[in-house]
């Protein structure tokens, strides 16, 4: 009977945590913590035939949302409208997290 009581208490505590998560989601808090722990600077570059050109963060987030796909390229993320095209955006994880925090929802495959 004692084991059953412990299981019920654990299940009740779990139910309370789930109910709190419905009222106040923990997702944004966890995302902010990951962003704050990353010590690097947000970087965004656009690659053309002339080379890499730095793009401001706010403009970059808007452009990333319009790209067809984003894939990991080593430690950076490469976003493009055509995989065979020589033009693409190259961003770091800090900028991708910043864009997602601001609601741009850039997906990486």
C-alpha positions as CSV (number, residue, x, y, z in Angstrom):
1,X,0.0,0.0,0.0
2,X,2.9,2.4,0.7
3,X,4.3,2.0,-2.9
4,X,0.9,2.8,-4.4
5,X,0.7,6.0,-2.3
6,X,4.2,7.1,-3.5
7,X,3.2,6.5,-7.2
8,X,0.0,8.5,-6.7
9,X,1.9,11.4,-5.1
10,X,4.4,11.4,-8.0
11,X,1.6,11.3,-10.6
12,X,-0.2,14.2,-8.8
13,X,3.0,16.3,-8.8
14,X,3.5,15.5,-12.5
15,X,-0.1,16.6,-13.2
16,X,0.4,19.9,-11.4
17,X,3.6,20.6,-13.5
18,X,1.7,19.9,-16.7
19,X,-1.2,22.2,-15.6
20,X,1.3,24.9,-14.8
21,X,2.9,24.5,-18.2
22,X,-0.5,25.0,-19.8
23,X,-1.0,28.3,-18.0
24,X,2.6,29.5,-18.3
25,X,4.6,27.6,-21.0
26,X,8.2,26.8,-20.1
27,X,9.4,26.7,-23.8
28,X,10.2,30.4,-24.1
29,X,12.1,30.4,-20.8
30,X,14.2,27.5,-21.9
31,X,14.9,29.1,-25.3
32,X,16.0,32.4,-23.6
33,X,18.3,30.4,-21.3
34,X,20.0,28.7,-24.2
35,X,20.4,32.1,-26.0
36,X,21.8,33.8,-23.0
37,X,24.4,31.0,-22.4
38,X,25.8,31.3,-25.9
39,X,28.7,33.7,-25.6
40,X,29.2,34.2,-29.4
41,X,28.0,37.2,-31.3
42,X,25.1,36.8,-33.8
43,X,26.6,36.7,-37.3
44,X,24.9,36.7,-40.7
45,X,26.6,36.7,-44.1
46,X,25.3,36.6,-47.6
47,X,27.5,34.7,-50.1
48,X,27.6,35.9,-53.7
49,X,30.1,35.6,-56.5
50,X,31.9,38.6,-55.0
51,X,32.3,36.9,-51.6
52,X,30.7,37.1,-48.2
53,X,28.9,40.3,-47.2
54,X,27.7,40.9,-43.7
55,X,24.0,41.5,-43.2
56,X,22.3,43.2,-40.2
57,X,20.6,40.8,-37.8
58,X,17.0,42.2,-38.2
59,X,17.2,42.1,-42.0
60,X,18.8,38.6,-41.9
61,X,16.0,37.1,-39.9
62,X,13.4,38.4,-42.3
63,X,15.4,37.0,-45.3
64,X,16.0,33.6,-43.6
65,X,12.3,33.1,-43.2
66,X,11.9,33.4,-47.0
67,X,14.5,30.8,-47.9
68,X,13.5,27.3,-49.1
69,X,15.7,25.4,-46.7
70,X,18.3,25.7,-44.0
71,X,20.9,23.0,-43.4
72,X,23.9,22.7,-41.0
73,X,27.3,23.4,-42.6
74,X,29.8,22.5,-39.9
75,X,29.2,24.9,-37.0
76,X,27.2,27.3,-39.2
77,X,23.8,27.1,-40.8
78,X,23.4,27.6,-44.6
79,X,20.0,28.9,-45.9
80,X,19.2,29.0,-49.6
81,X,16.4,29.1,-52.1
82,X,18.2,26.7,-54.5
83,X,20.8,24.2,-53.4
84,X,22.7,24.5,-56.7
85,X,22.8,28.3,-56.6
86,X,26.0,30.0,-55.5
87,X,24.1,32.5,-53.4
88,X,23.1,31.7,-49.8
89,X,22.9,33.0,-46.3
90,X,25.5,31.7,-43.7
91,X,24.5,32.3,-40.1
92,X,25.7,31.0,-36.7
93,X,23.6,29.3,-34.1
94,X,23.3,32.5,-32.0
95,X,21.6,34.4,-34.8
96,X,19.3,31.5,-35.5
97,X,18.3,31.4,-31.9
98,X,17.7,35.2,-32.0
99,X,15.5,34.9,-35.0
100,X,13.5,32.1,-33.4
101,X,13.1,34.1,-30.2
102,X,11.8,37.1,-32.2
103,X,9.1,34.8,-33.8
104,X,10.6,34.2,-37.3
105,X,10.6,30.4,-36.7
106,X,13.5,29.4,-39.0
107,X,13.6,25.6,-39.3
108,X,16.9,23.7,-39.8
109,X,16.8,20.3,-41.5
